[in-house]
Amino acid sequence: MTVTRERTAVSARPAPARRAPRSAAAFPMHVAMLAWAVVTALPLLWAVVSSFKTDNEILNEPWSLPASPQFDNWSRAWTEASIGRYFLNSVIVVGGALLLTMLLGSLVAYALARYEFRGNRLIYYTFVAAMFFPVFLALVPLFFVVQQLGLLGTYPGLILVYAAYAVPFTVFFLHAFFRTLPGEVAEAAFIDGCSHNGVFFRVMLPMARPGLVAVGIFNFLGLWNQYLLPLVLNPDPDRYVLAQGLAALSVSQGYRSDWSGLFAGLTIAMLPVLIAYVAFQRHIRAGMTAGAVK
């Protein structure tokens, strides 16, 4: 009789609610991501397509494909609009700043992550706090400092300022990454007679390659699109970087109604960023996930 009552009670219990399929639960998220991708990618695609149109097609048929691709728009933007010179200036400044940033940032991050000394936490949190300091608040004193050093409107001046701007984020990113690396490898290298410099450059730095690639791409994207710093510290038109050149181009080409040349210049400026992200997106994900868990 007791067994029968227990069976009756069990059968009387309501069946657990069936969970919705995982695909159905994720459907709204997929729709939101798709909408965000369309909103982000559509202006880029429209600018690229417009760079192959004539001015008449851009104004009268903005959403149509070009009847005949106008490749001379690109050559005109590269030569007559000085996009080629601006592009070269950006390569020099961003390349030099990126090398300096990665060298200094990796050295500081490694020292703070692997060595315990008095003031370690204070130095680290100073770099973290520098990430949240608004750049525009430092523009006036930065301008006078660079001017007093005689570096206003020069490549070295921009490179040093760019590096100082990017080092805090580099230290913050690589600090967490270096802490995840096994210390036994460094200890074995020390036992074999390797110096501190040798351990860093020959052992730890190659092991941190995913993190270096990830933070290098982030720094490249940020420095390549930098506009506020060169606007204040680079008044020489012959040394304009791409962001300054595009701003000047939008004014001059607007007065001339050369919209096709303007879109061609915009596309040339976007290409390095898009190529870098597409080529290294796997390295970015690998670097972020490798440094996230110890």
Buried (B, 14 or more C-beta within 10 A) or exposed (E): EEEEEEEEEEEEEEEEEEEEEEEEEEEEEEEEEEEEEEEEEEEEEEBBBBBBBBBEBBEEEEEEEBEEEBEEBBEBBBEEBBBBBBBEBBBBBBEBBBEBBBEBBBBBBBBBBBEEEEEEEEBBEEBBEBEEEEEEEBBEEBEEBBEEEEBBBBBEBBBBBBBBBBBBBBBBBBBBBBBBBEEEEBEEBBEEEBEBEBBBBEBBBEBBEBBBBBBBBBBBBBBBBBEEBBBBBBEEEEBBBBBBBBEBBEEEBEEEEBBBBBBBBBBBBBEBBEEBEEEBEEBBEBBBEBBEEE
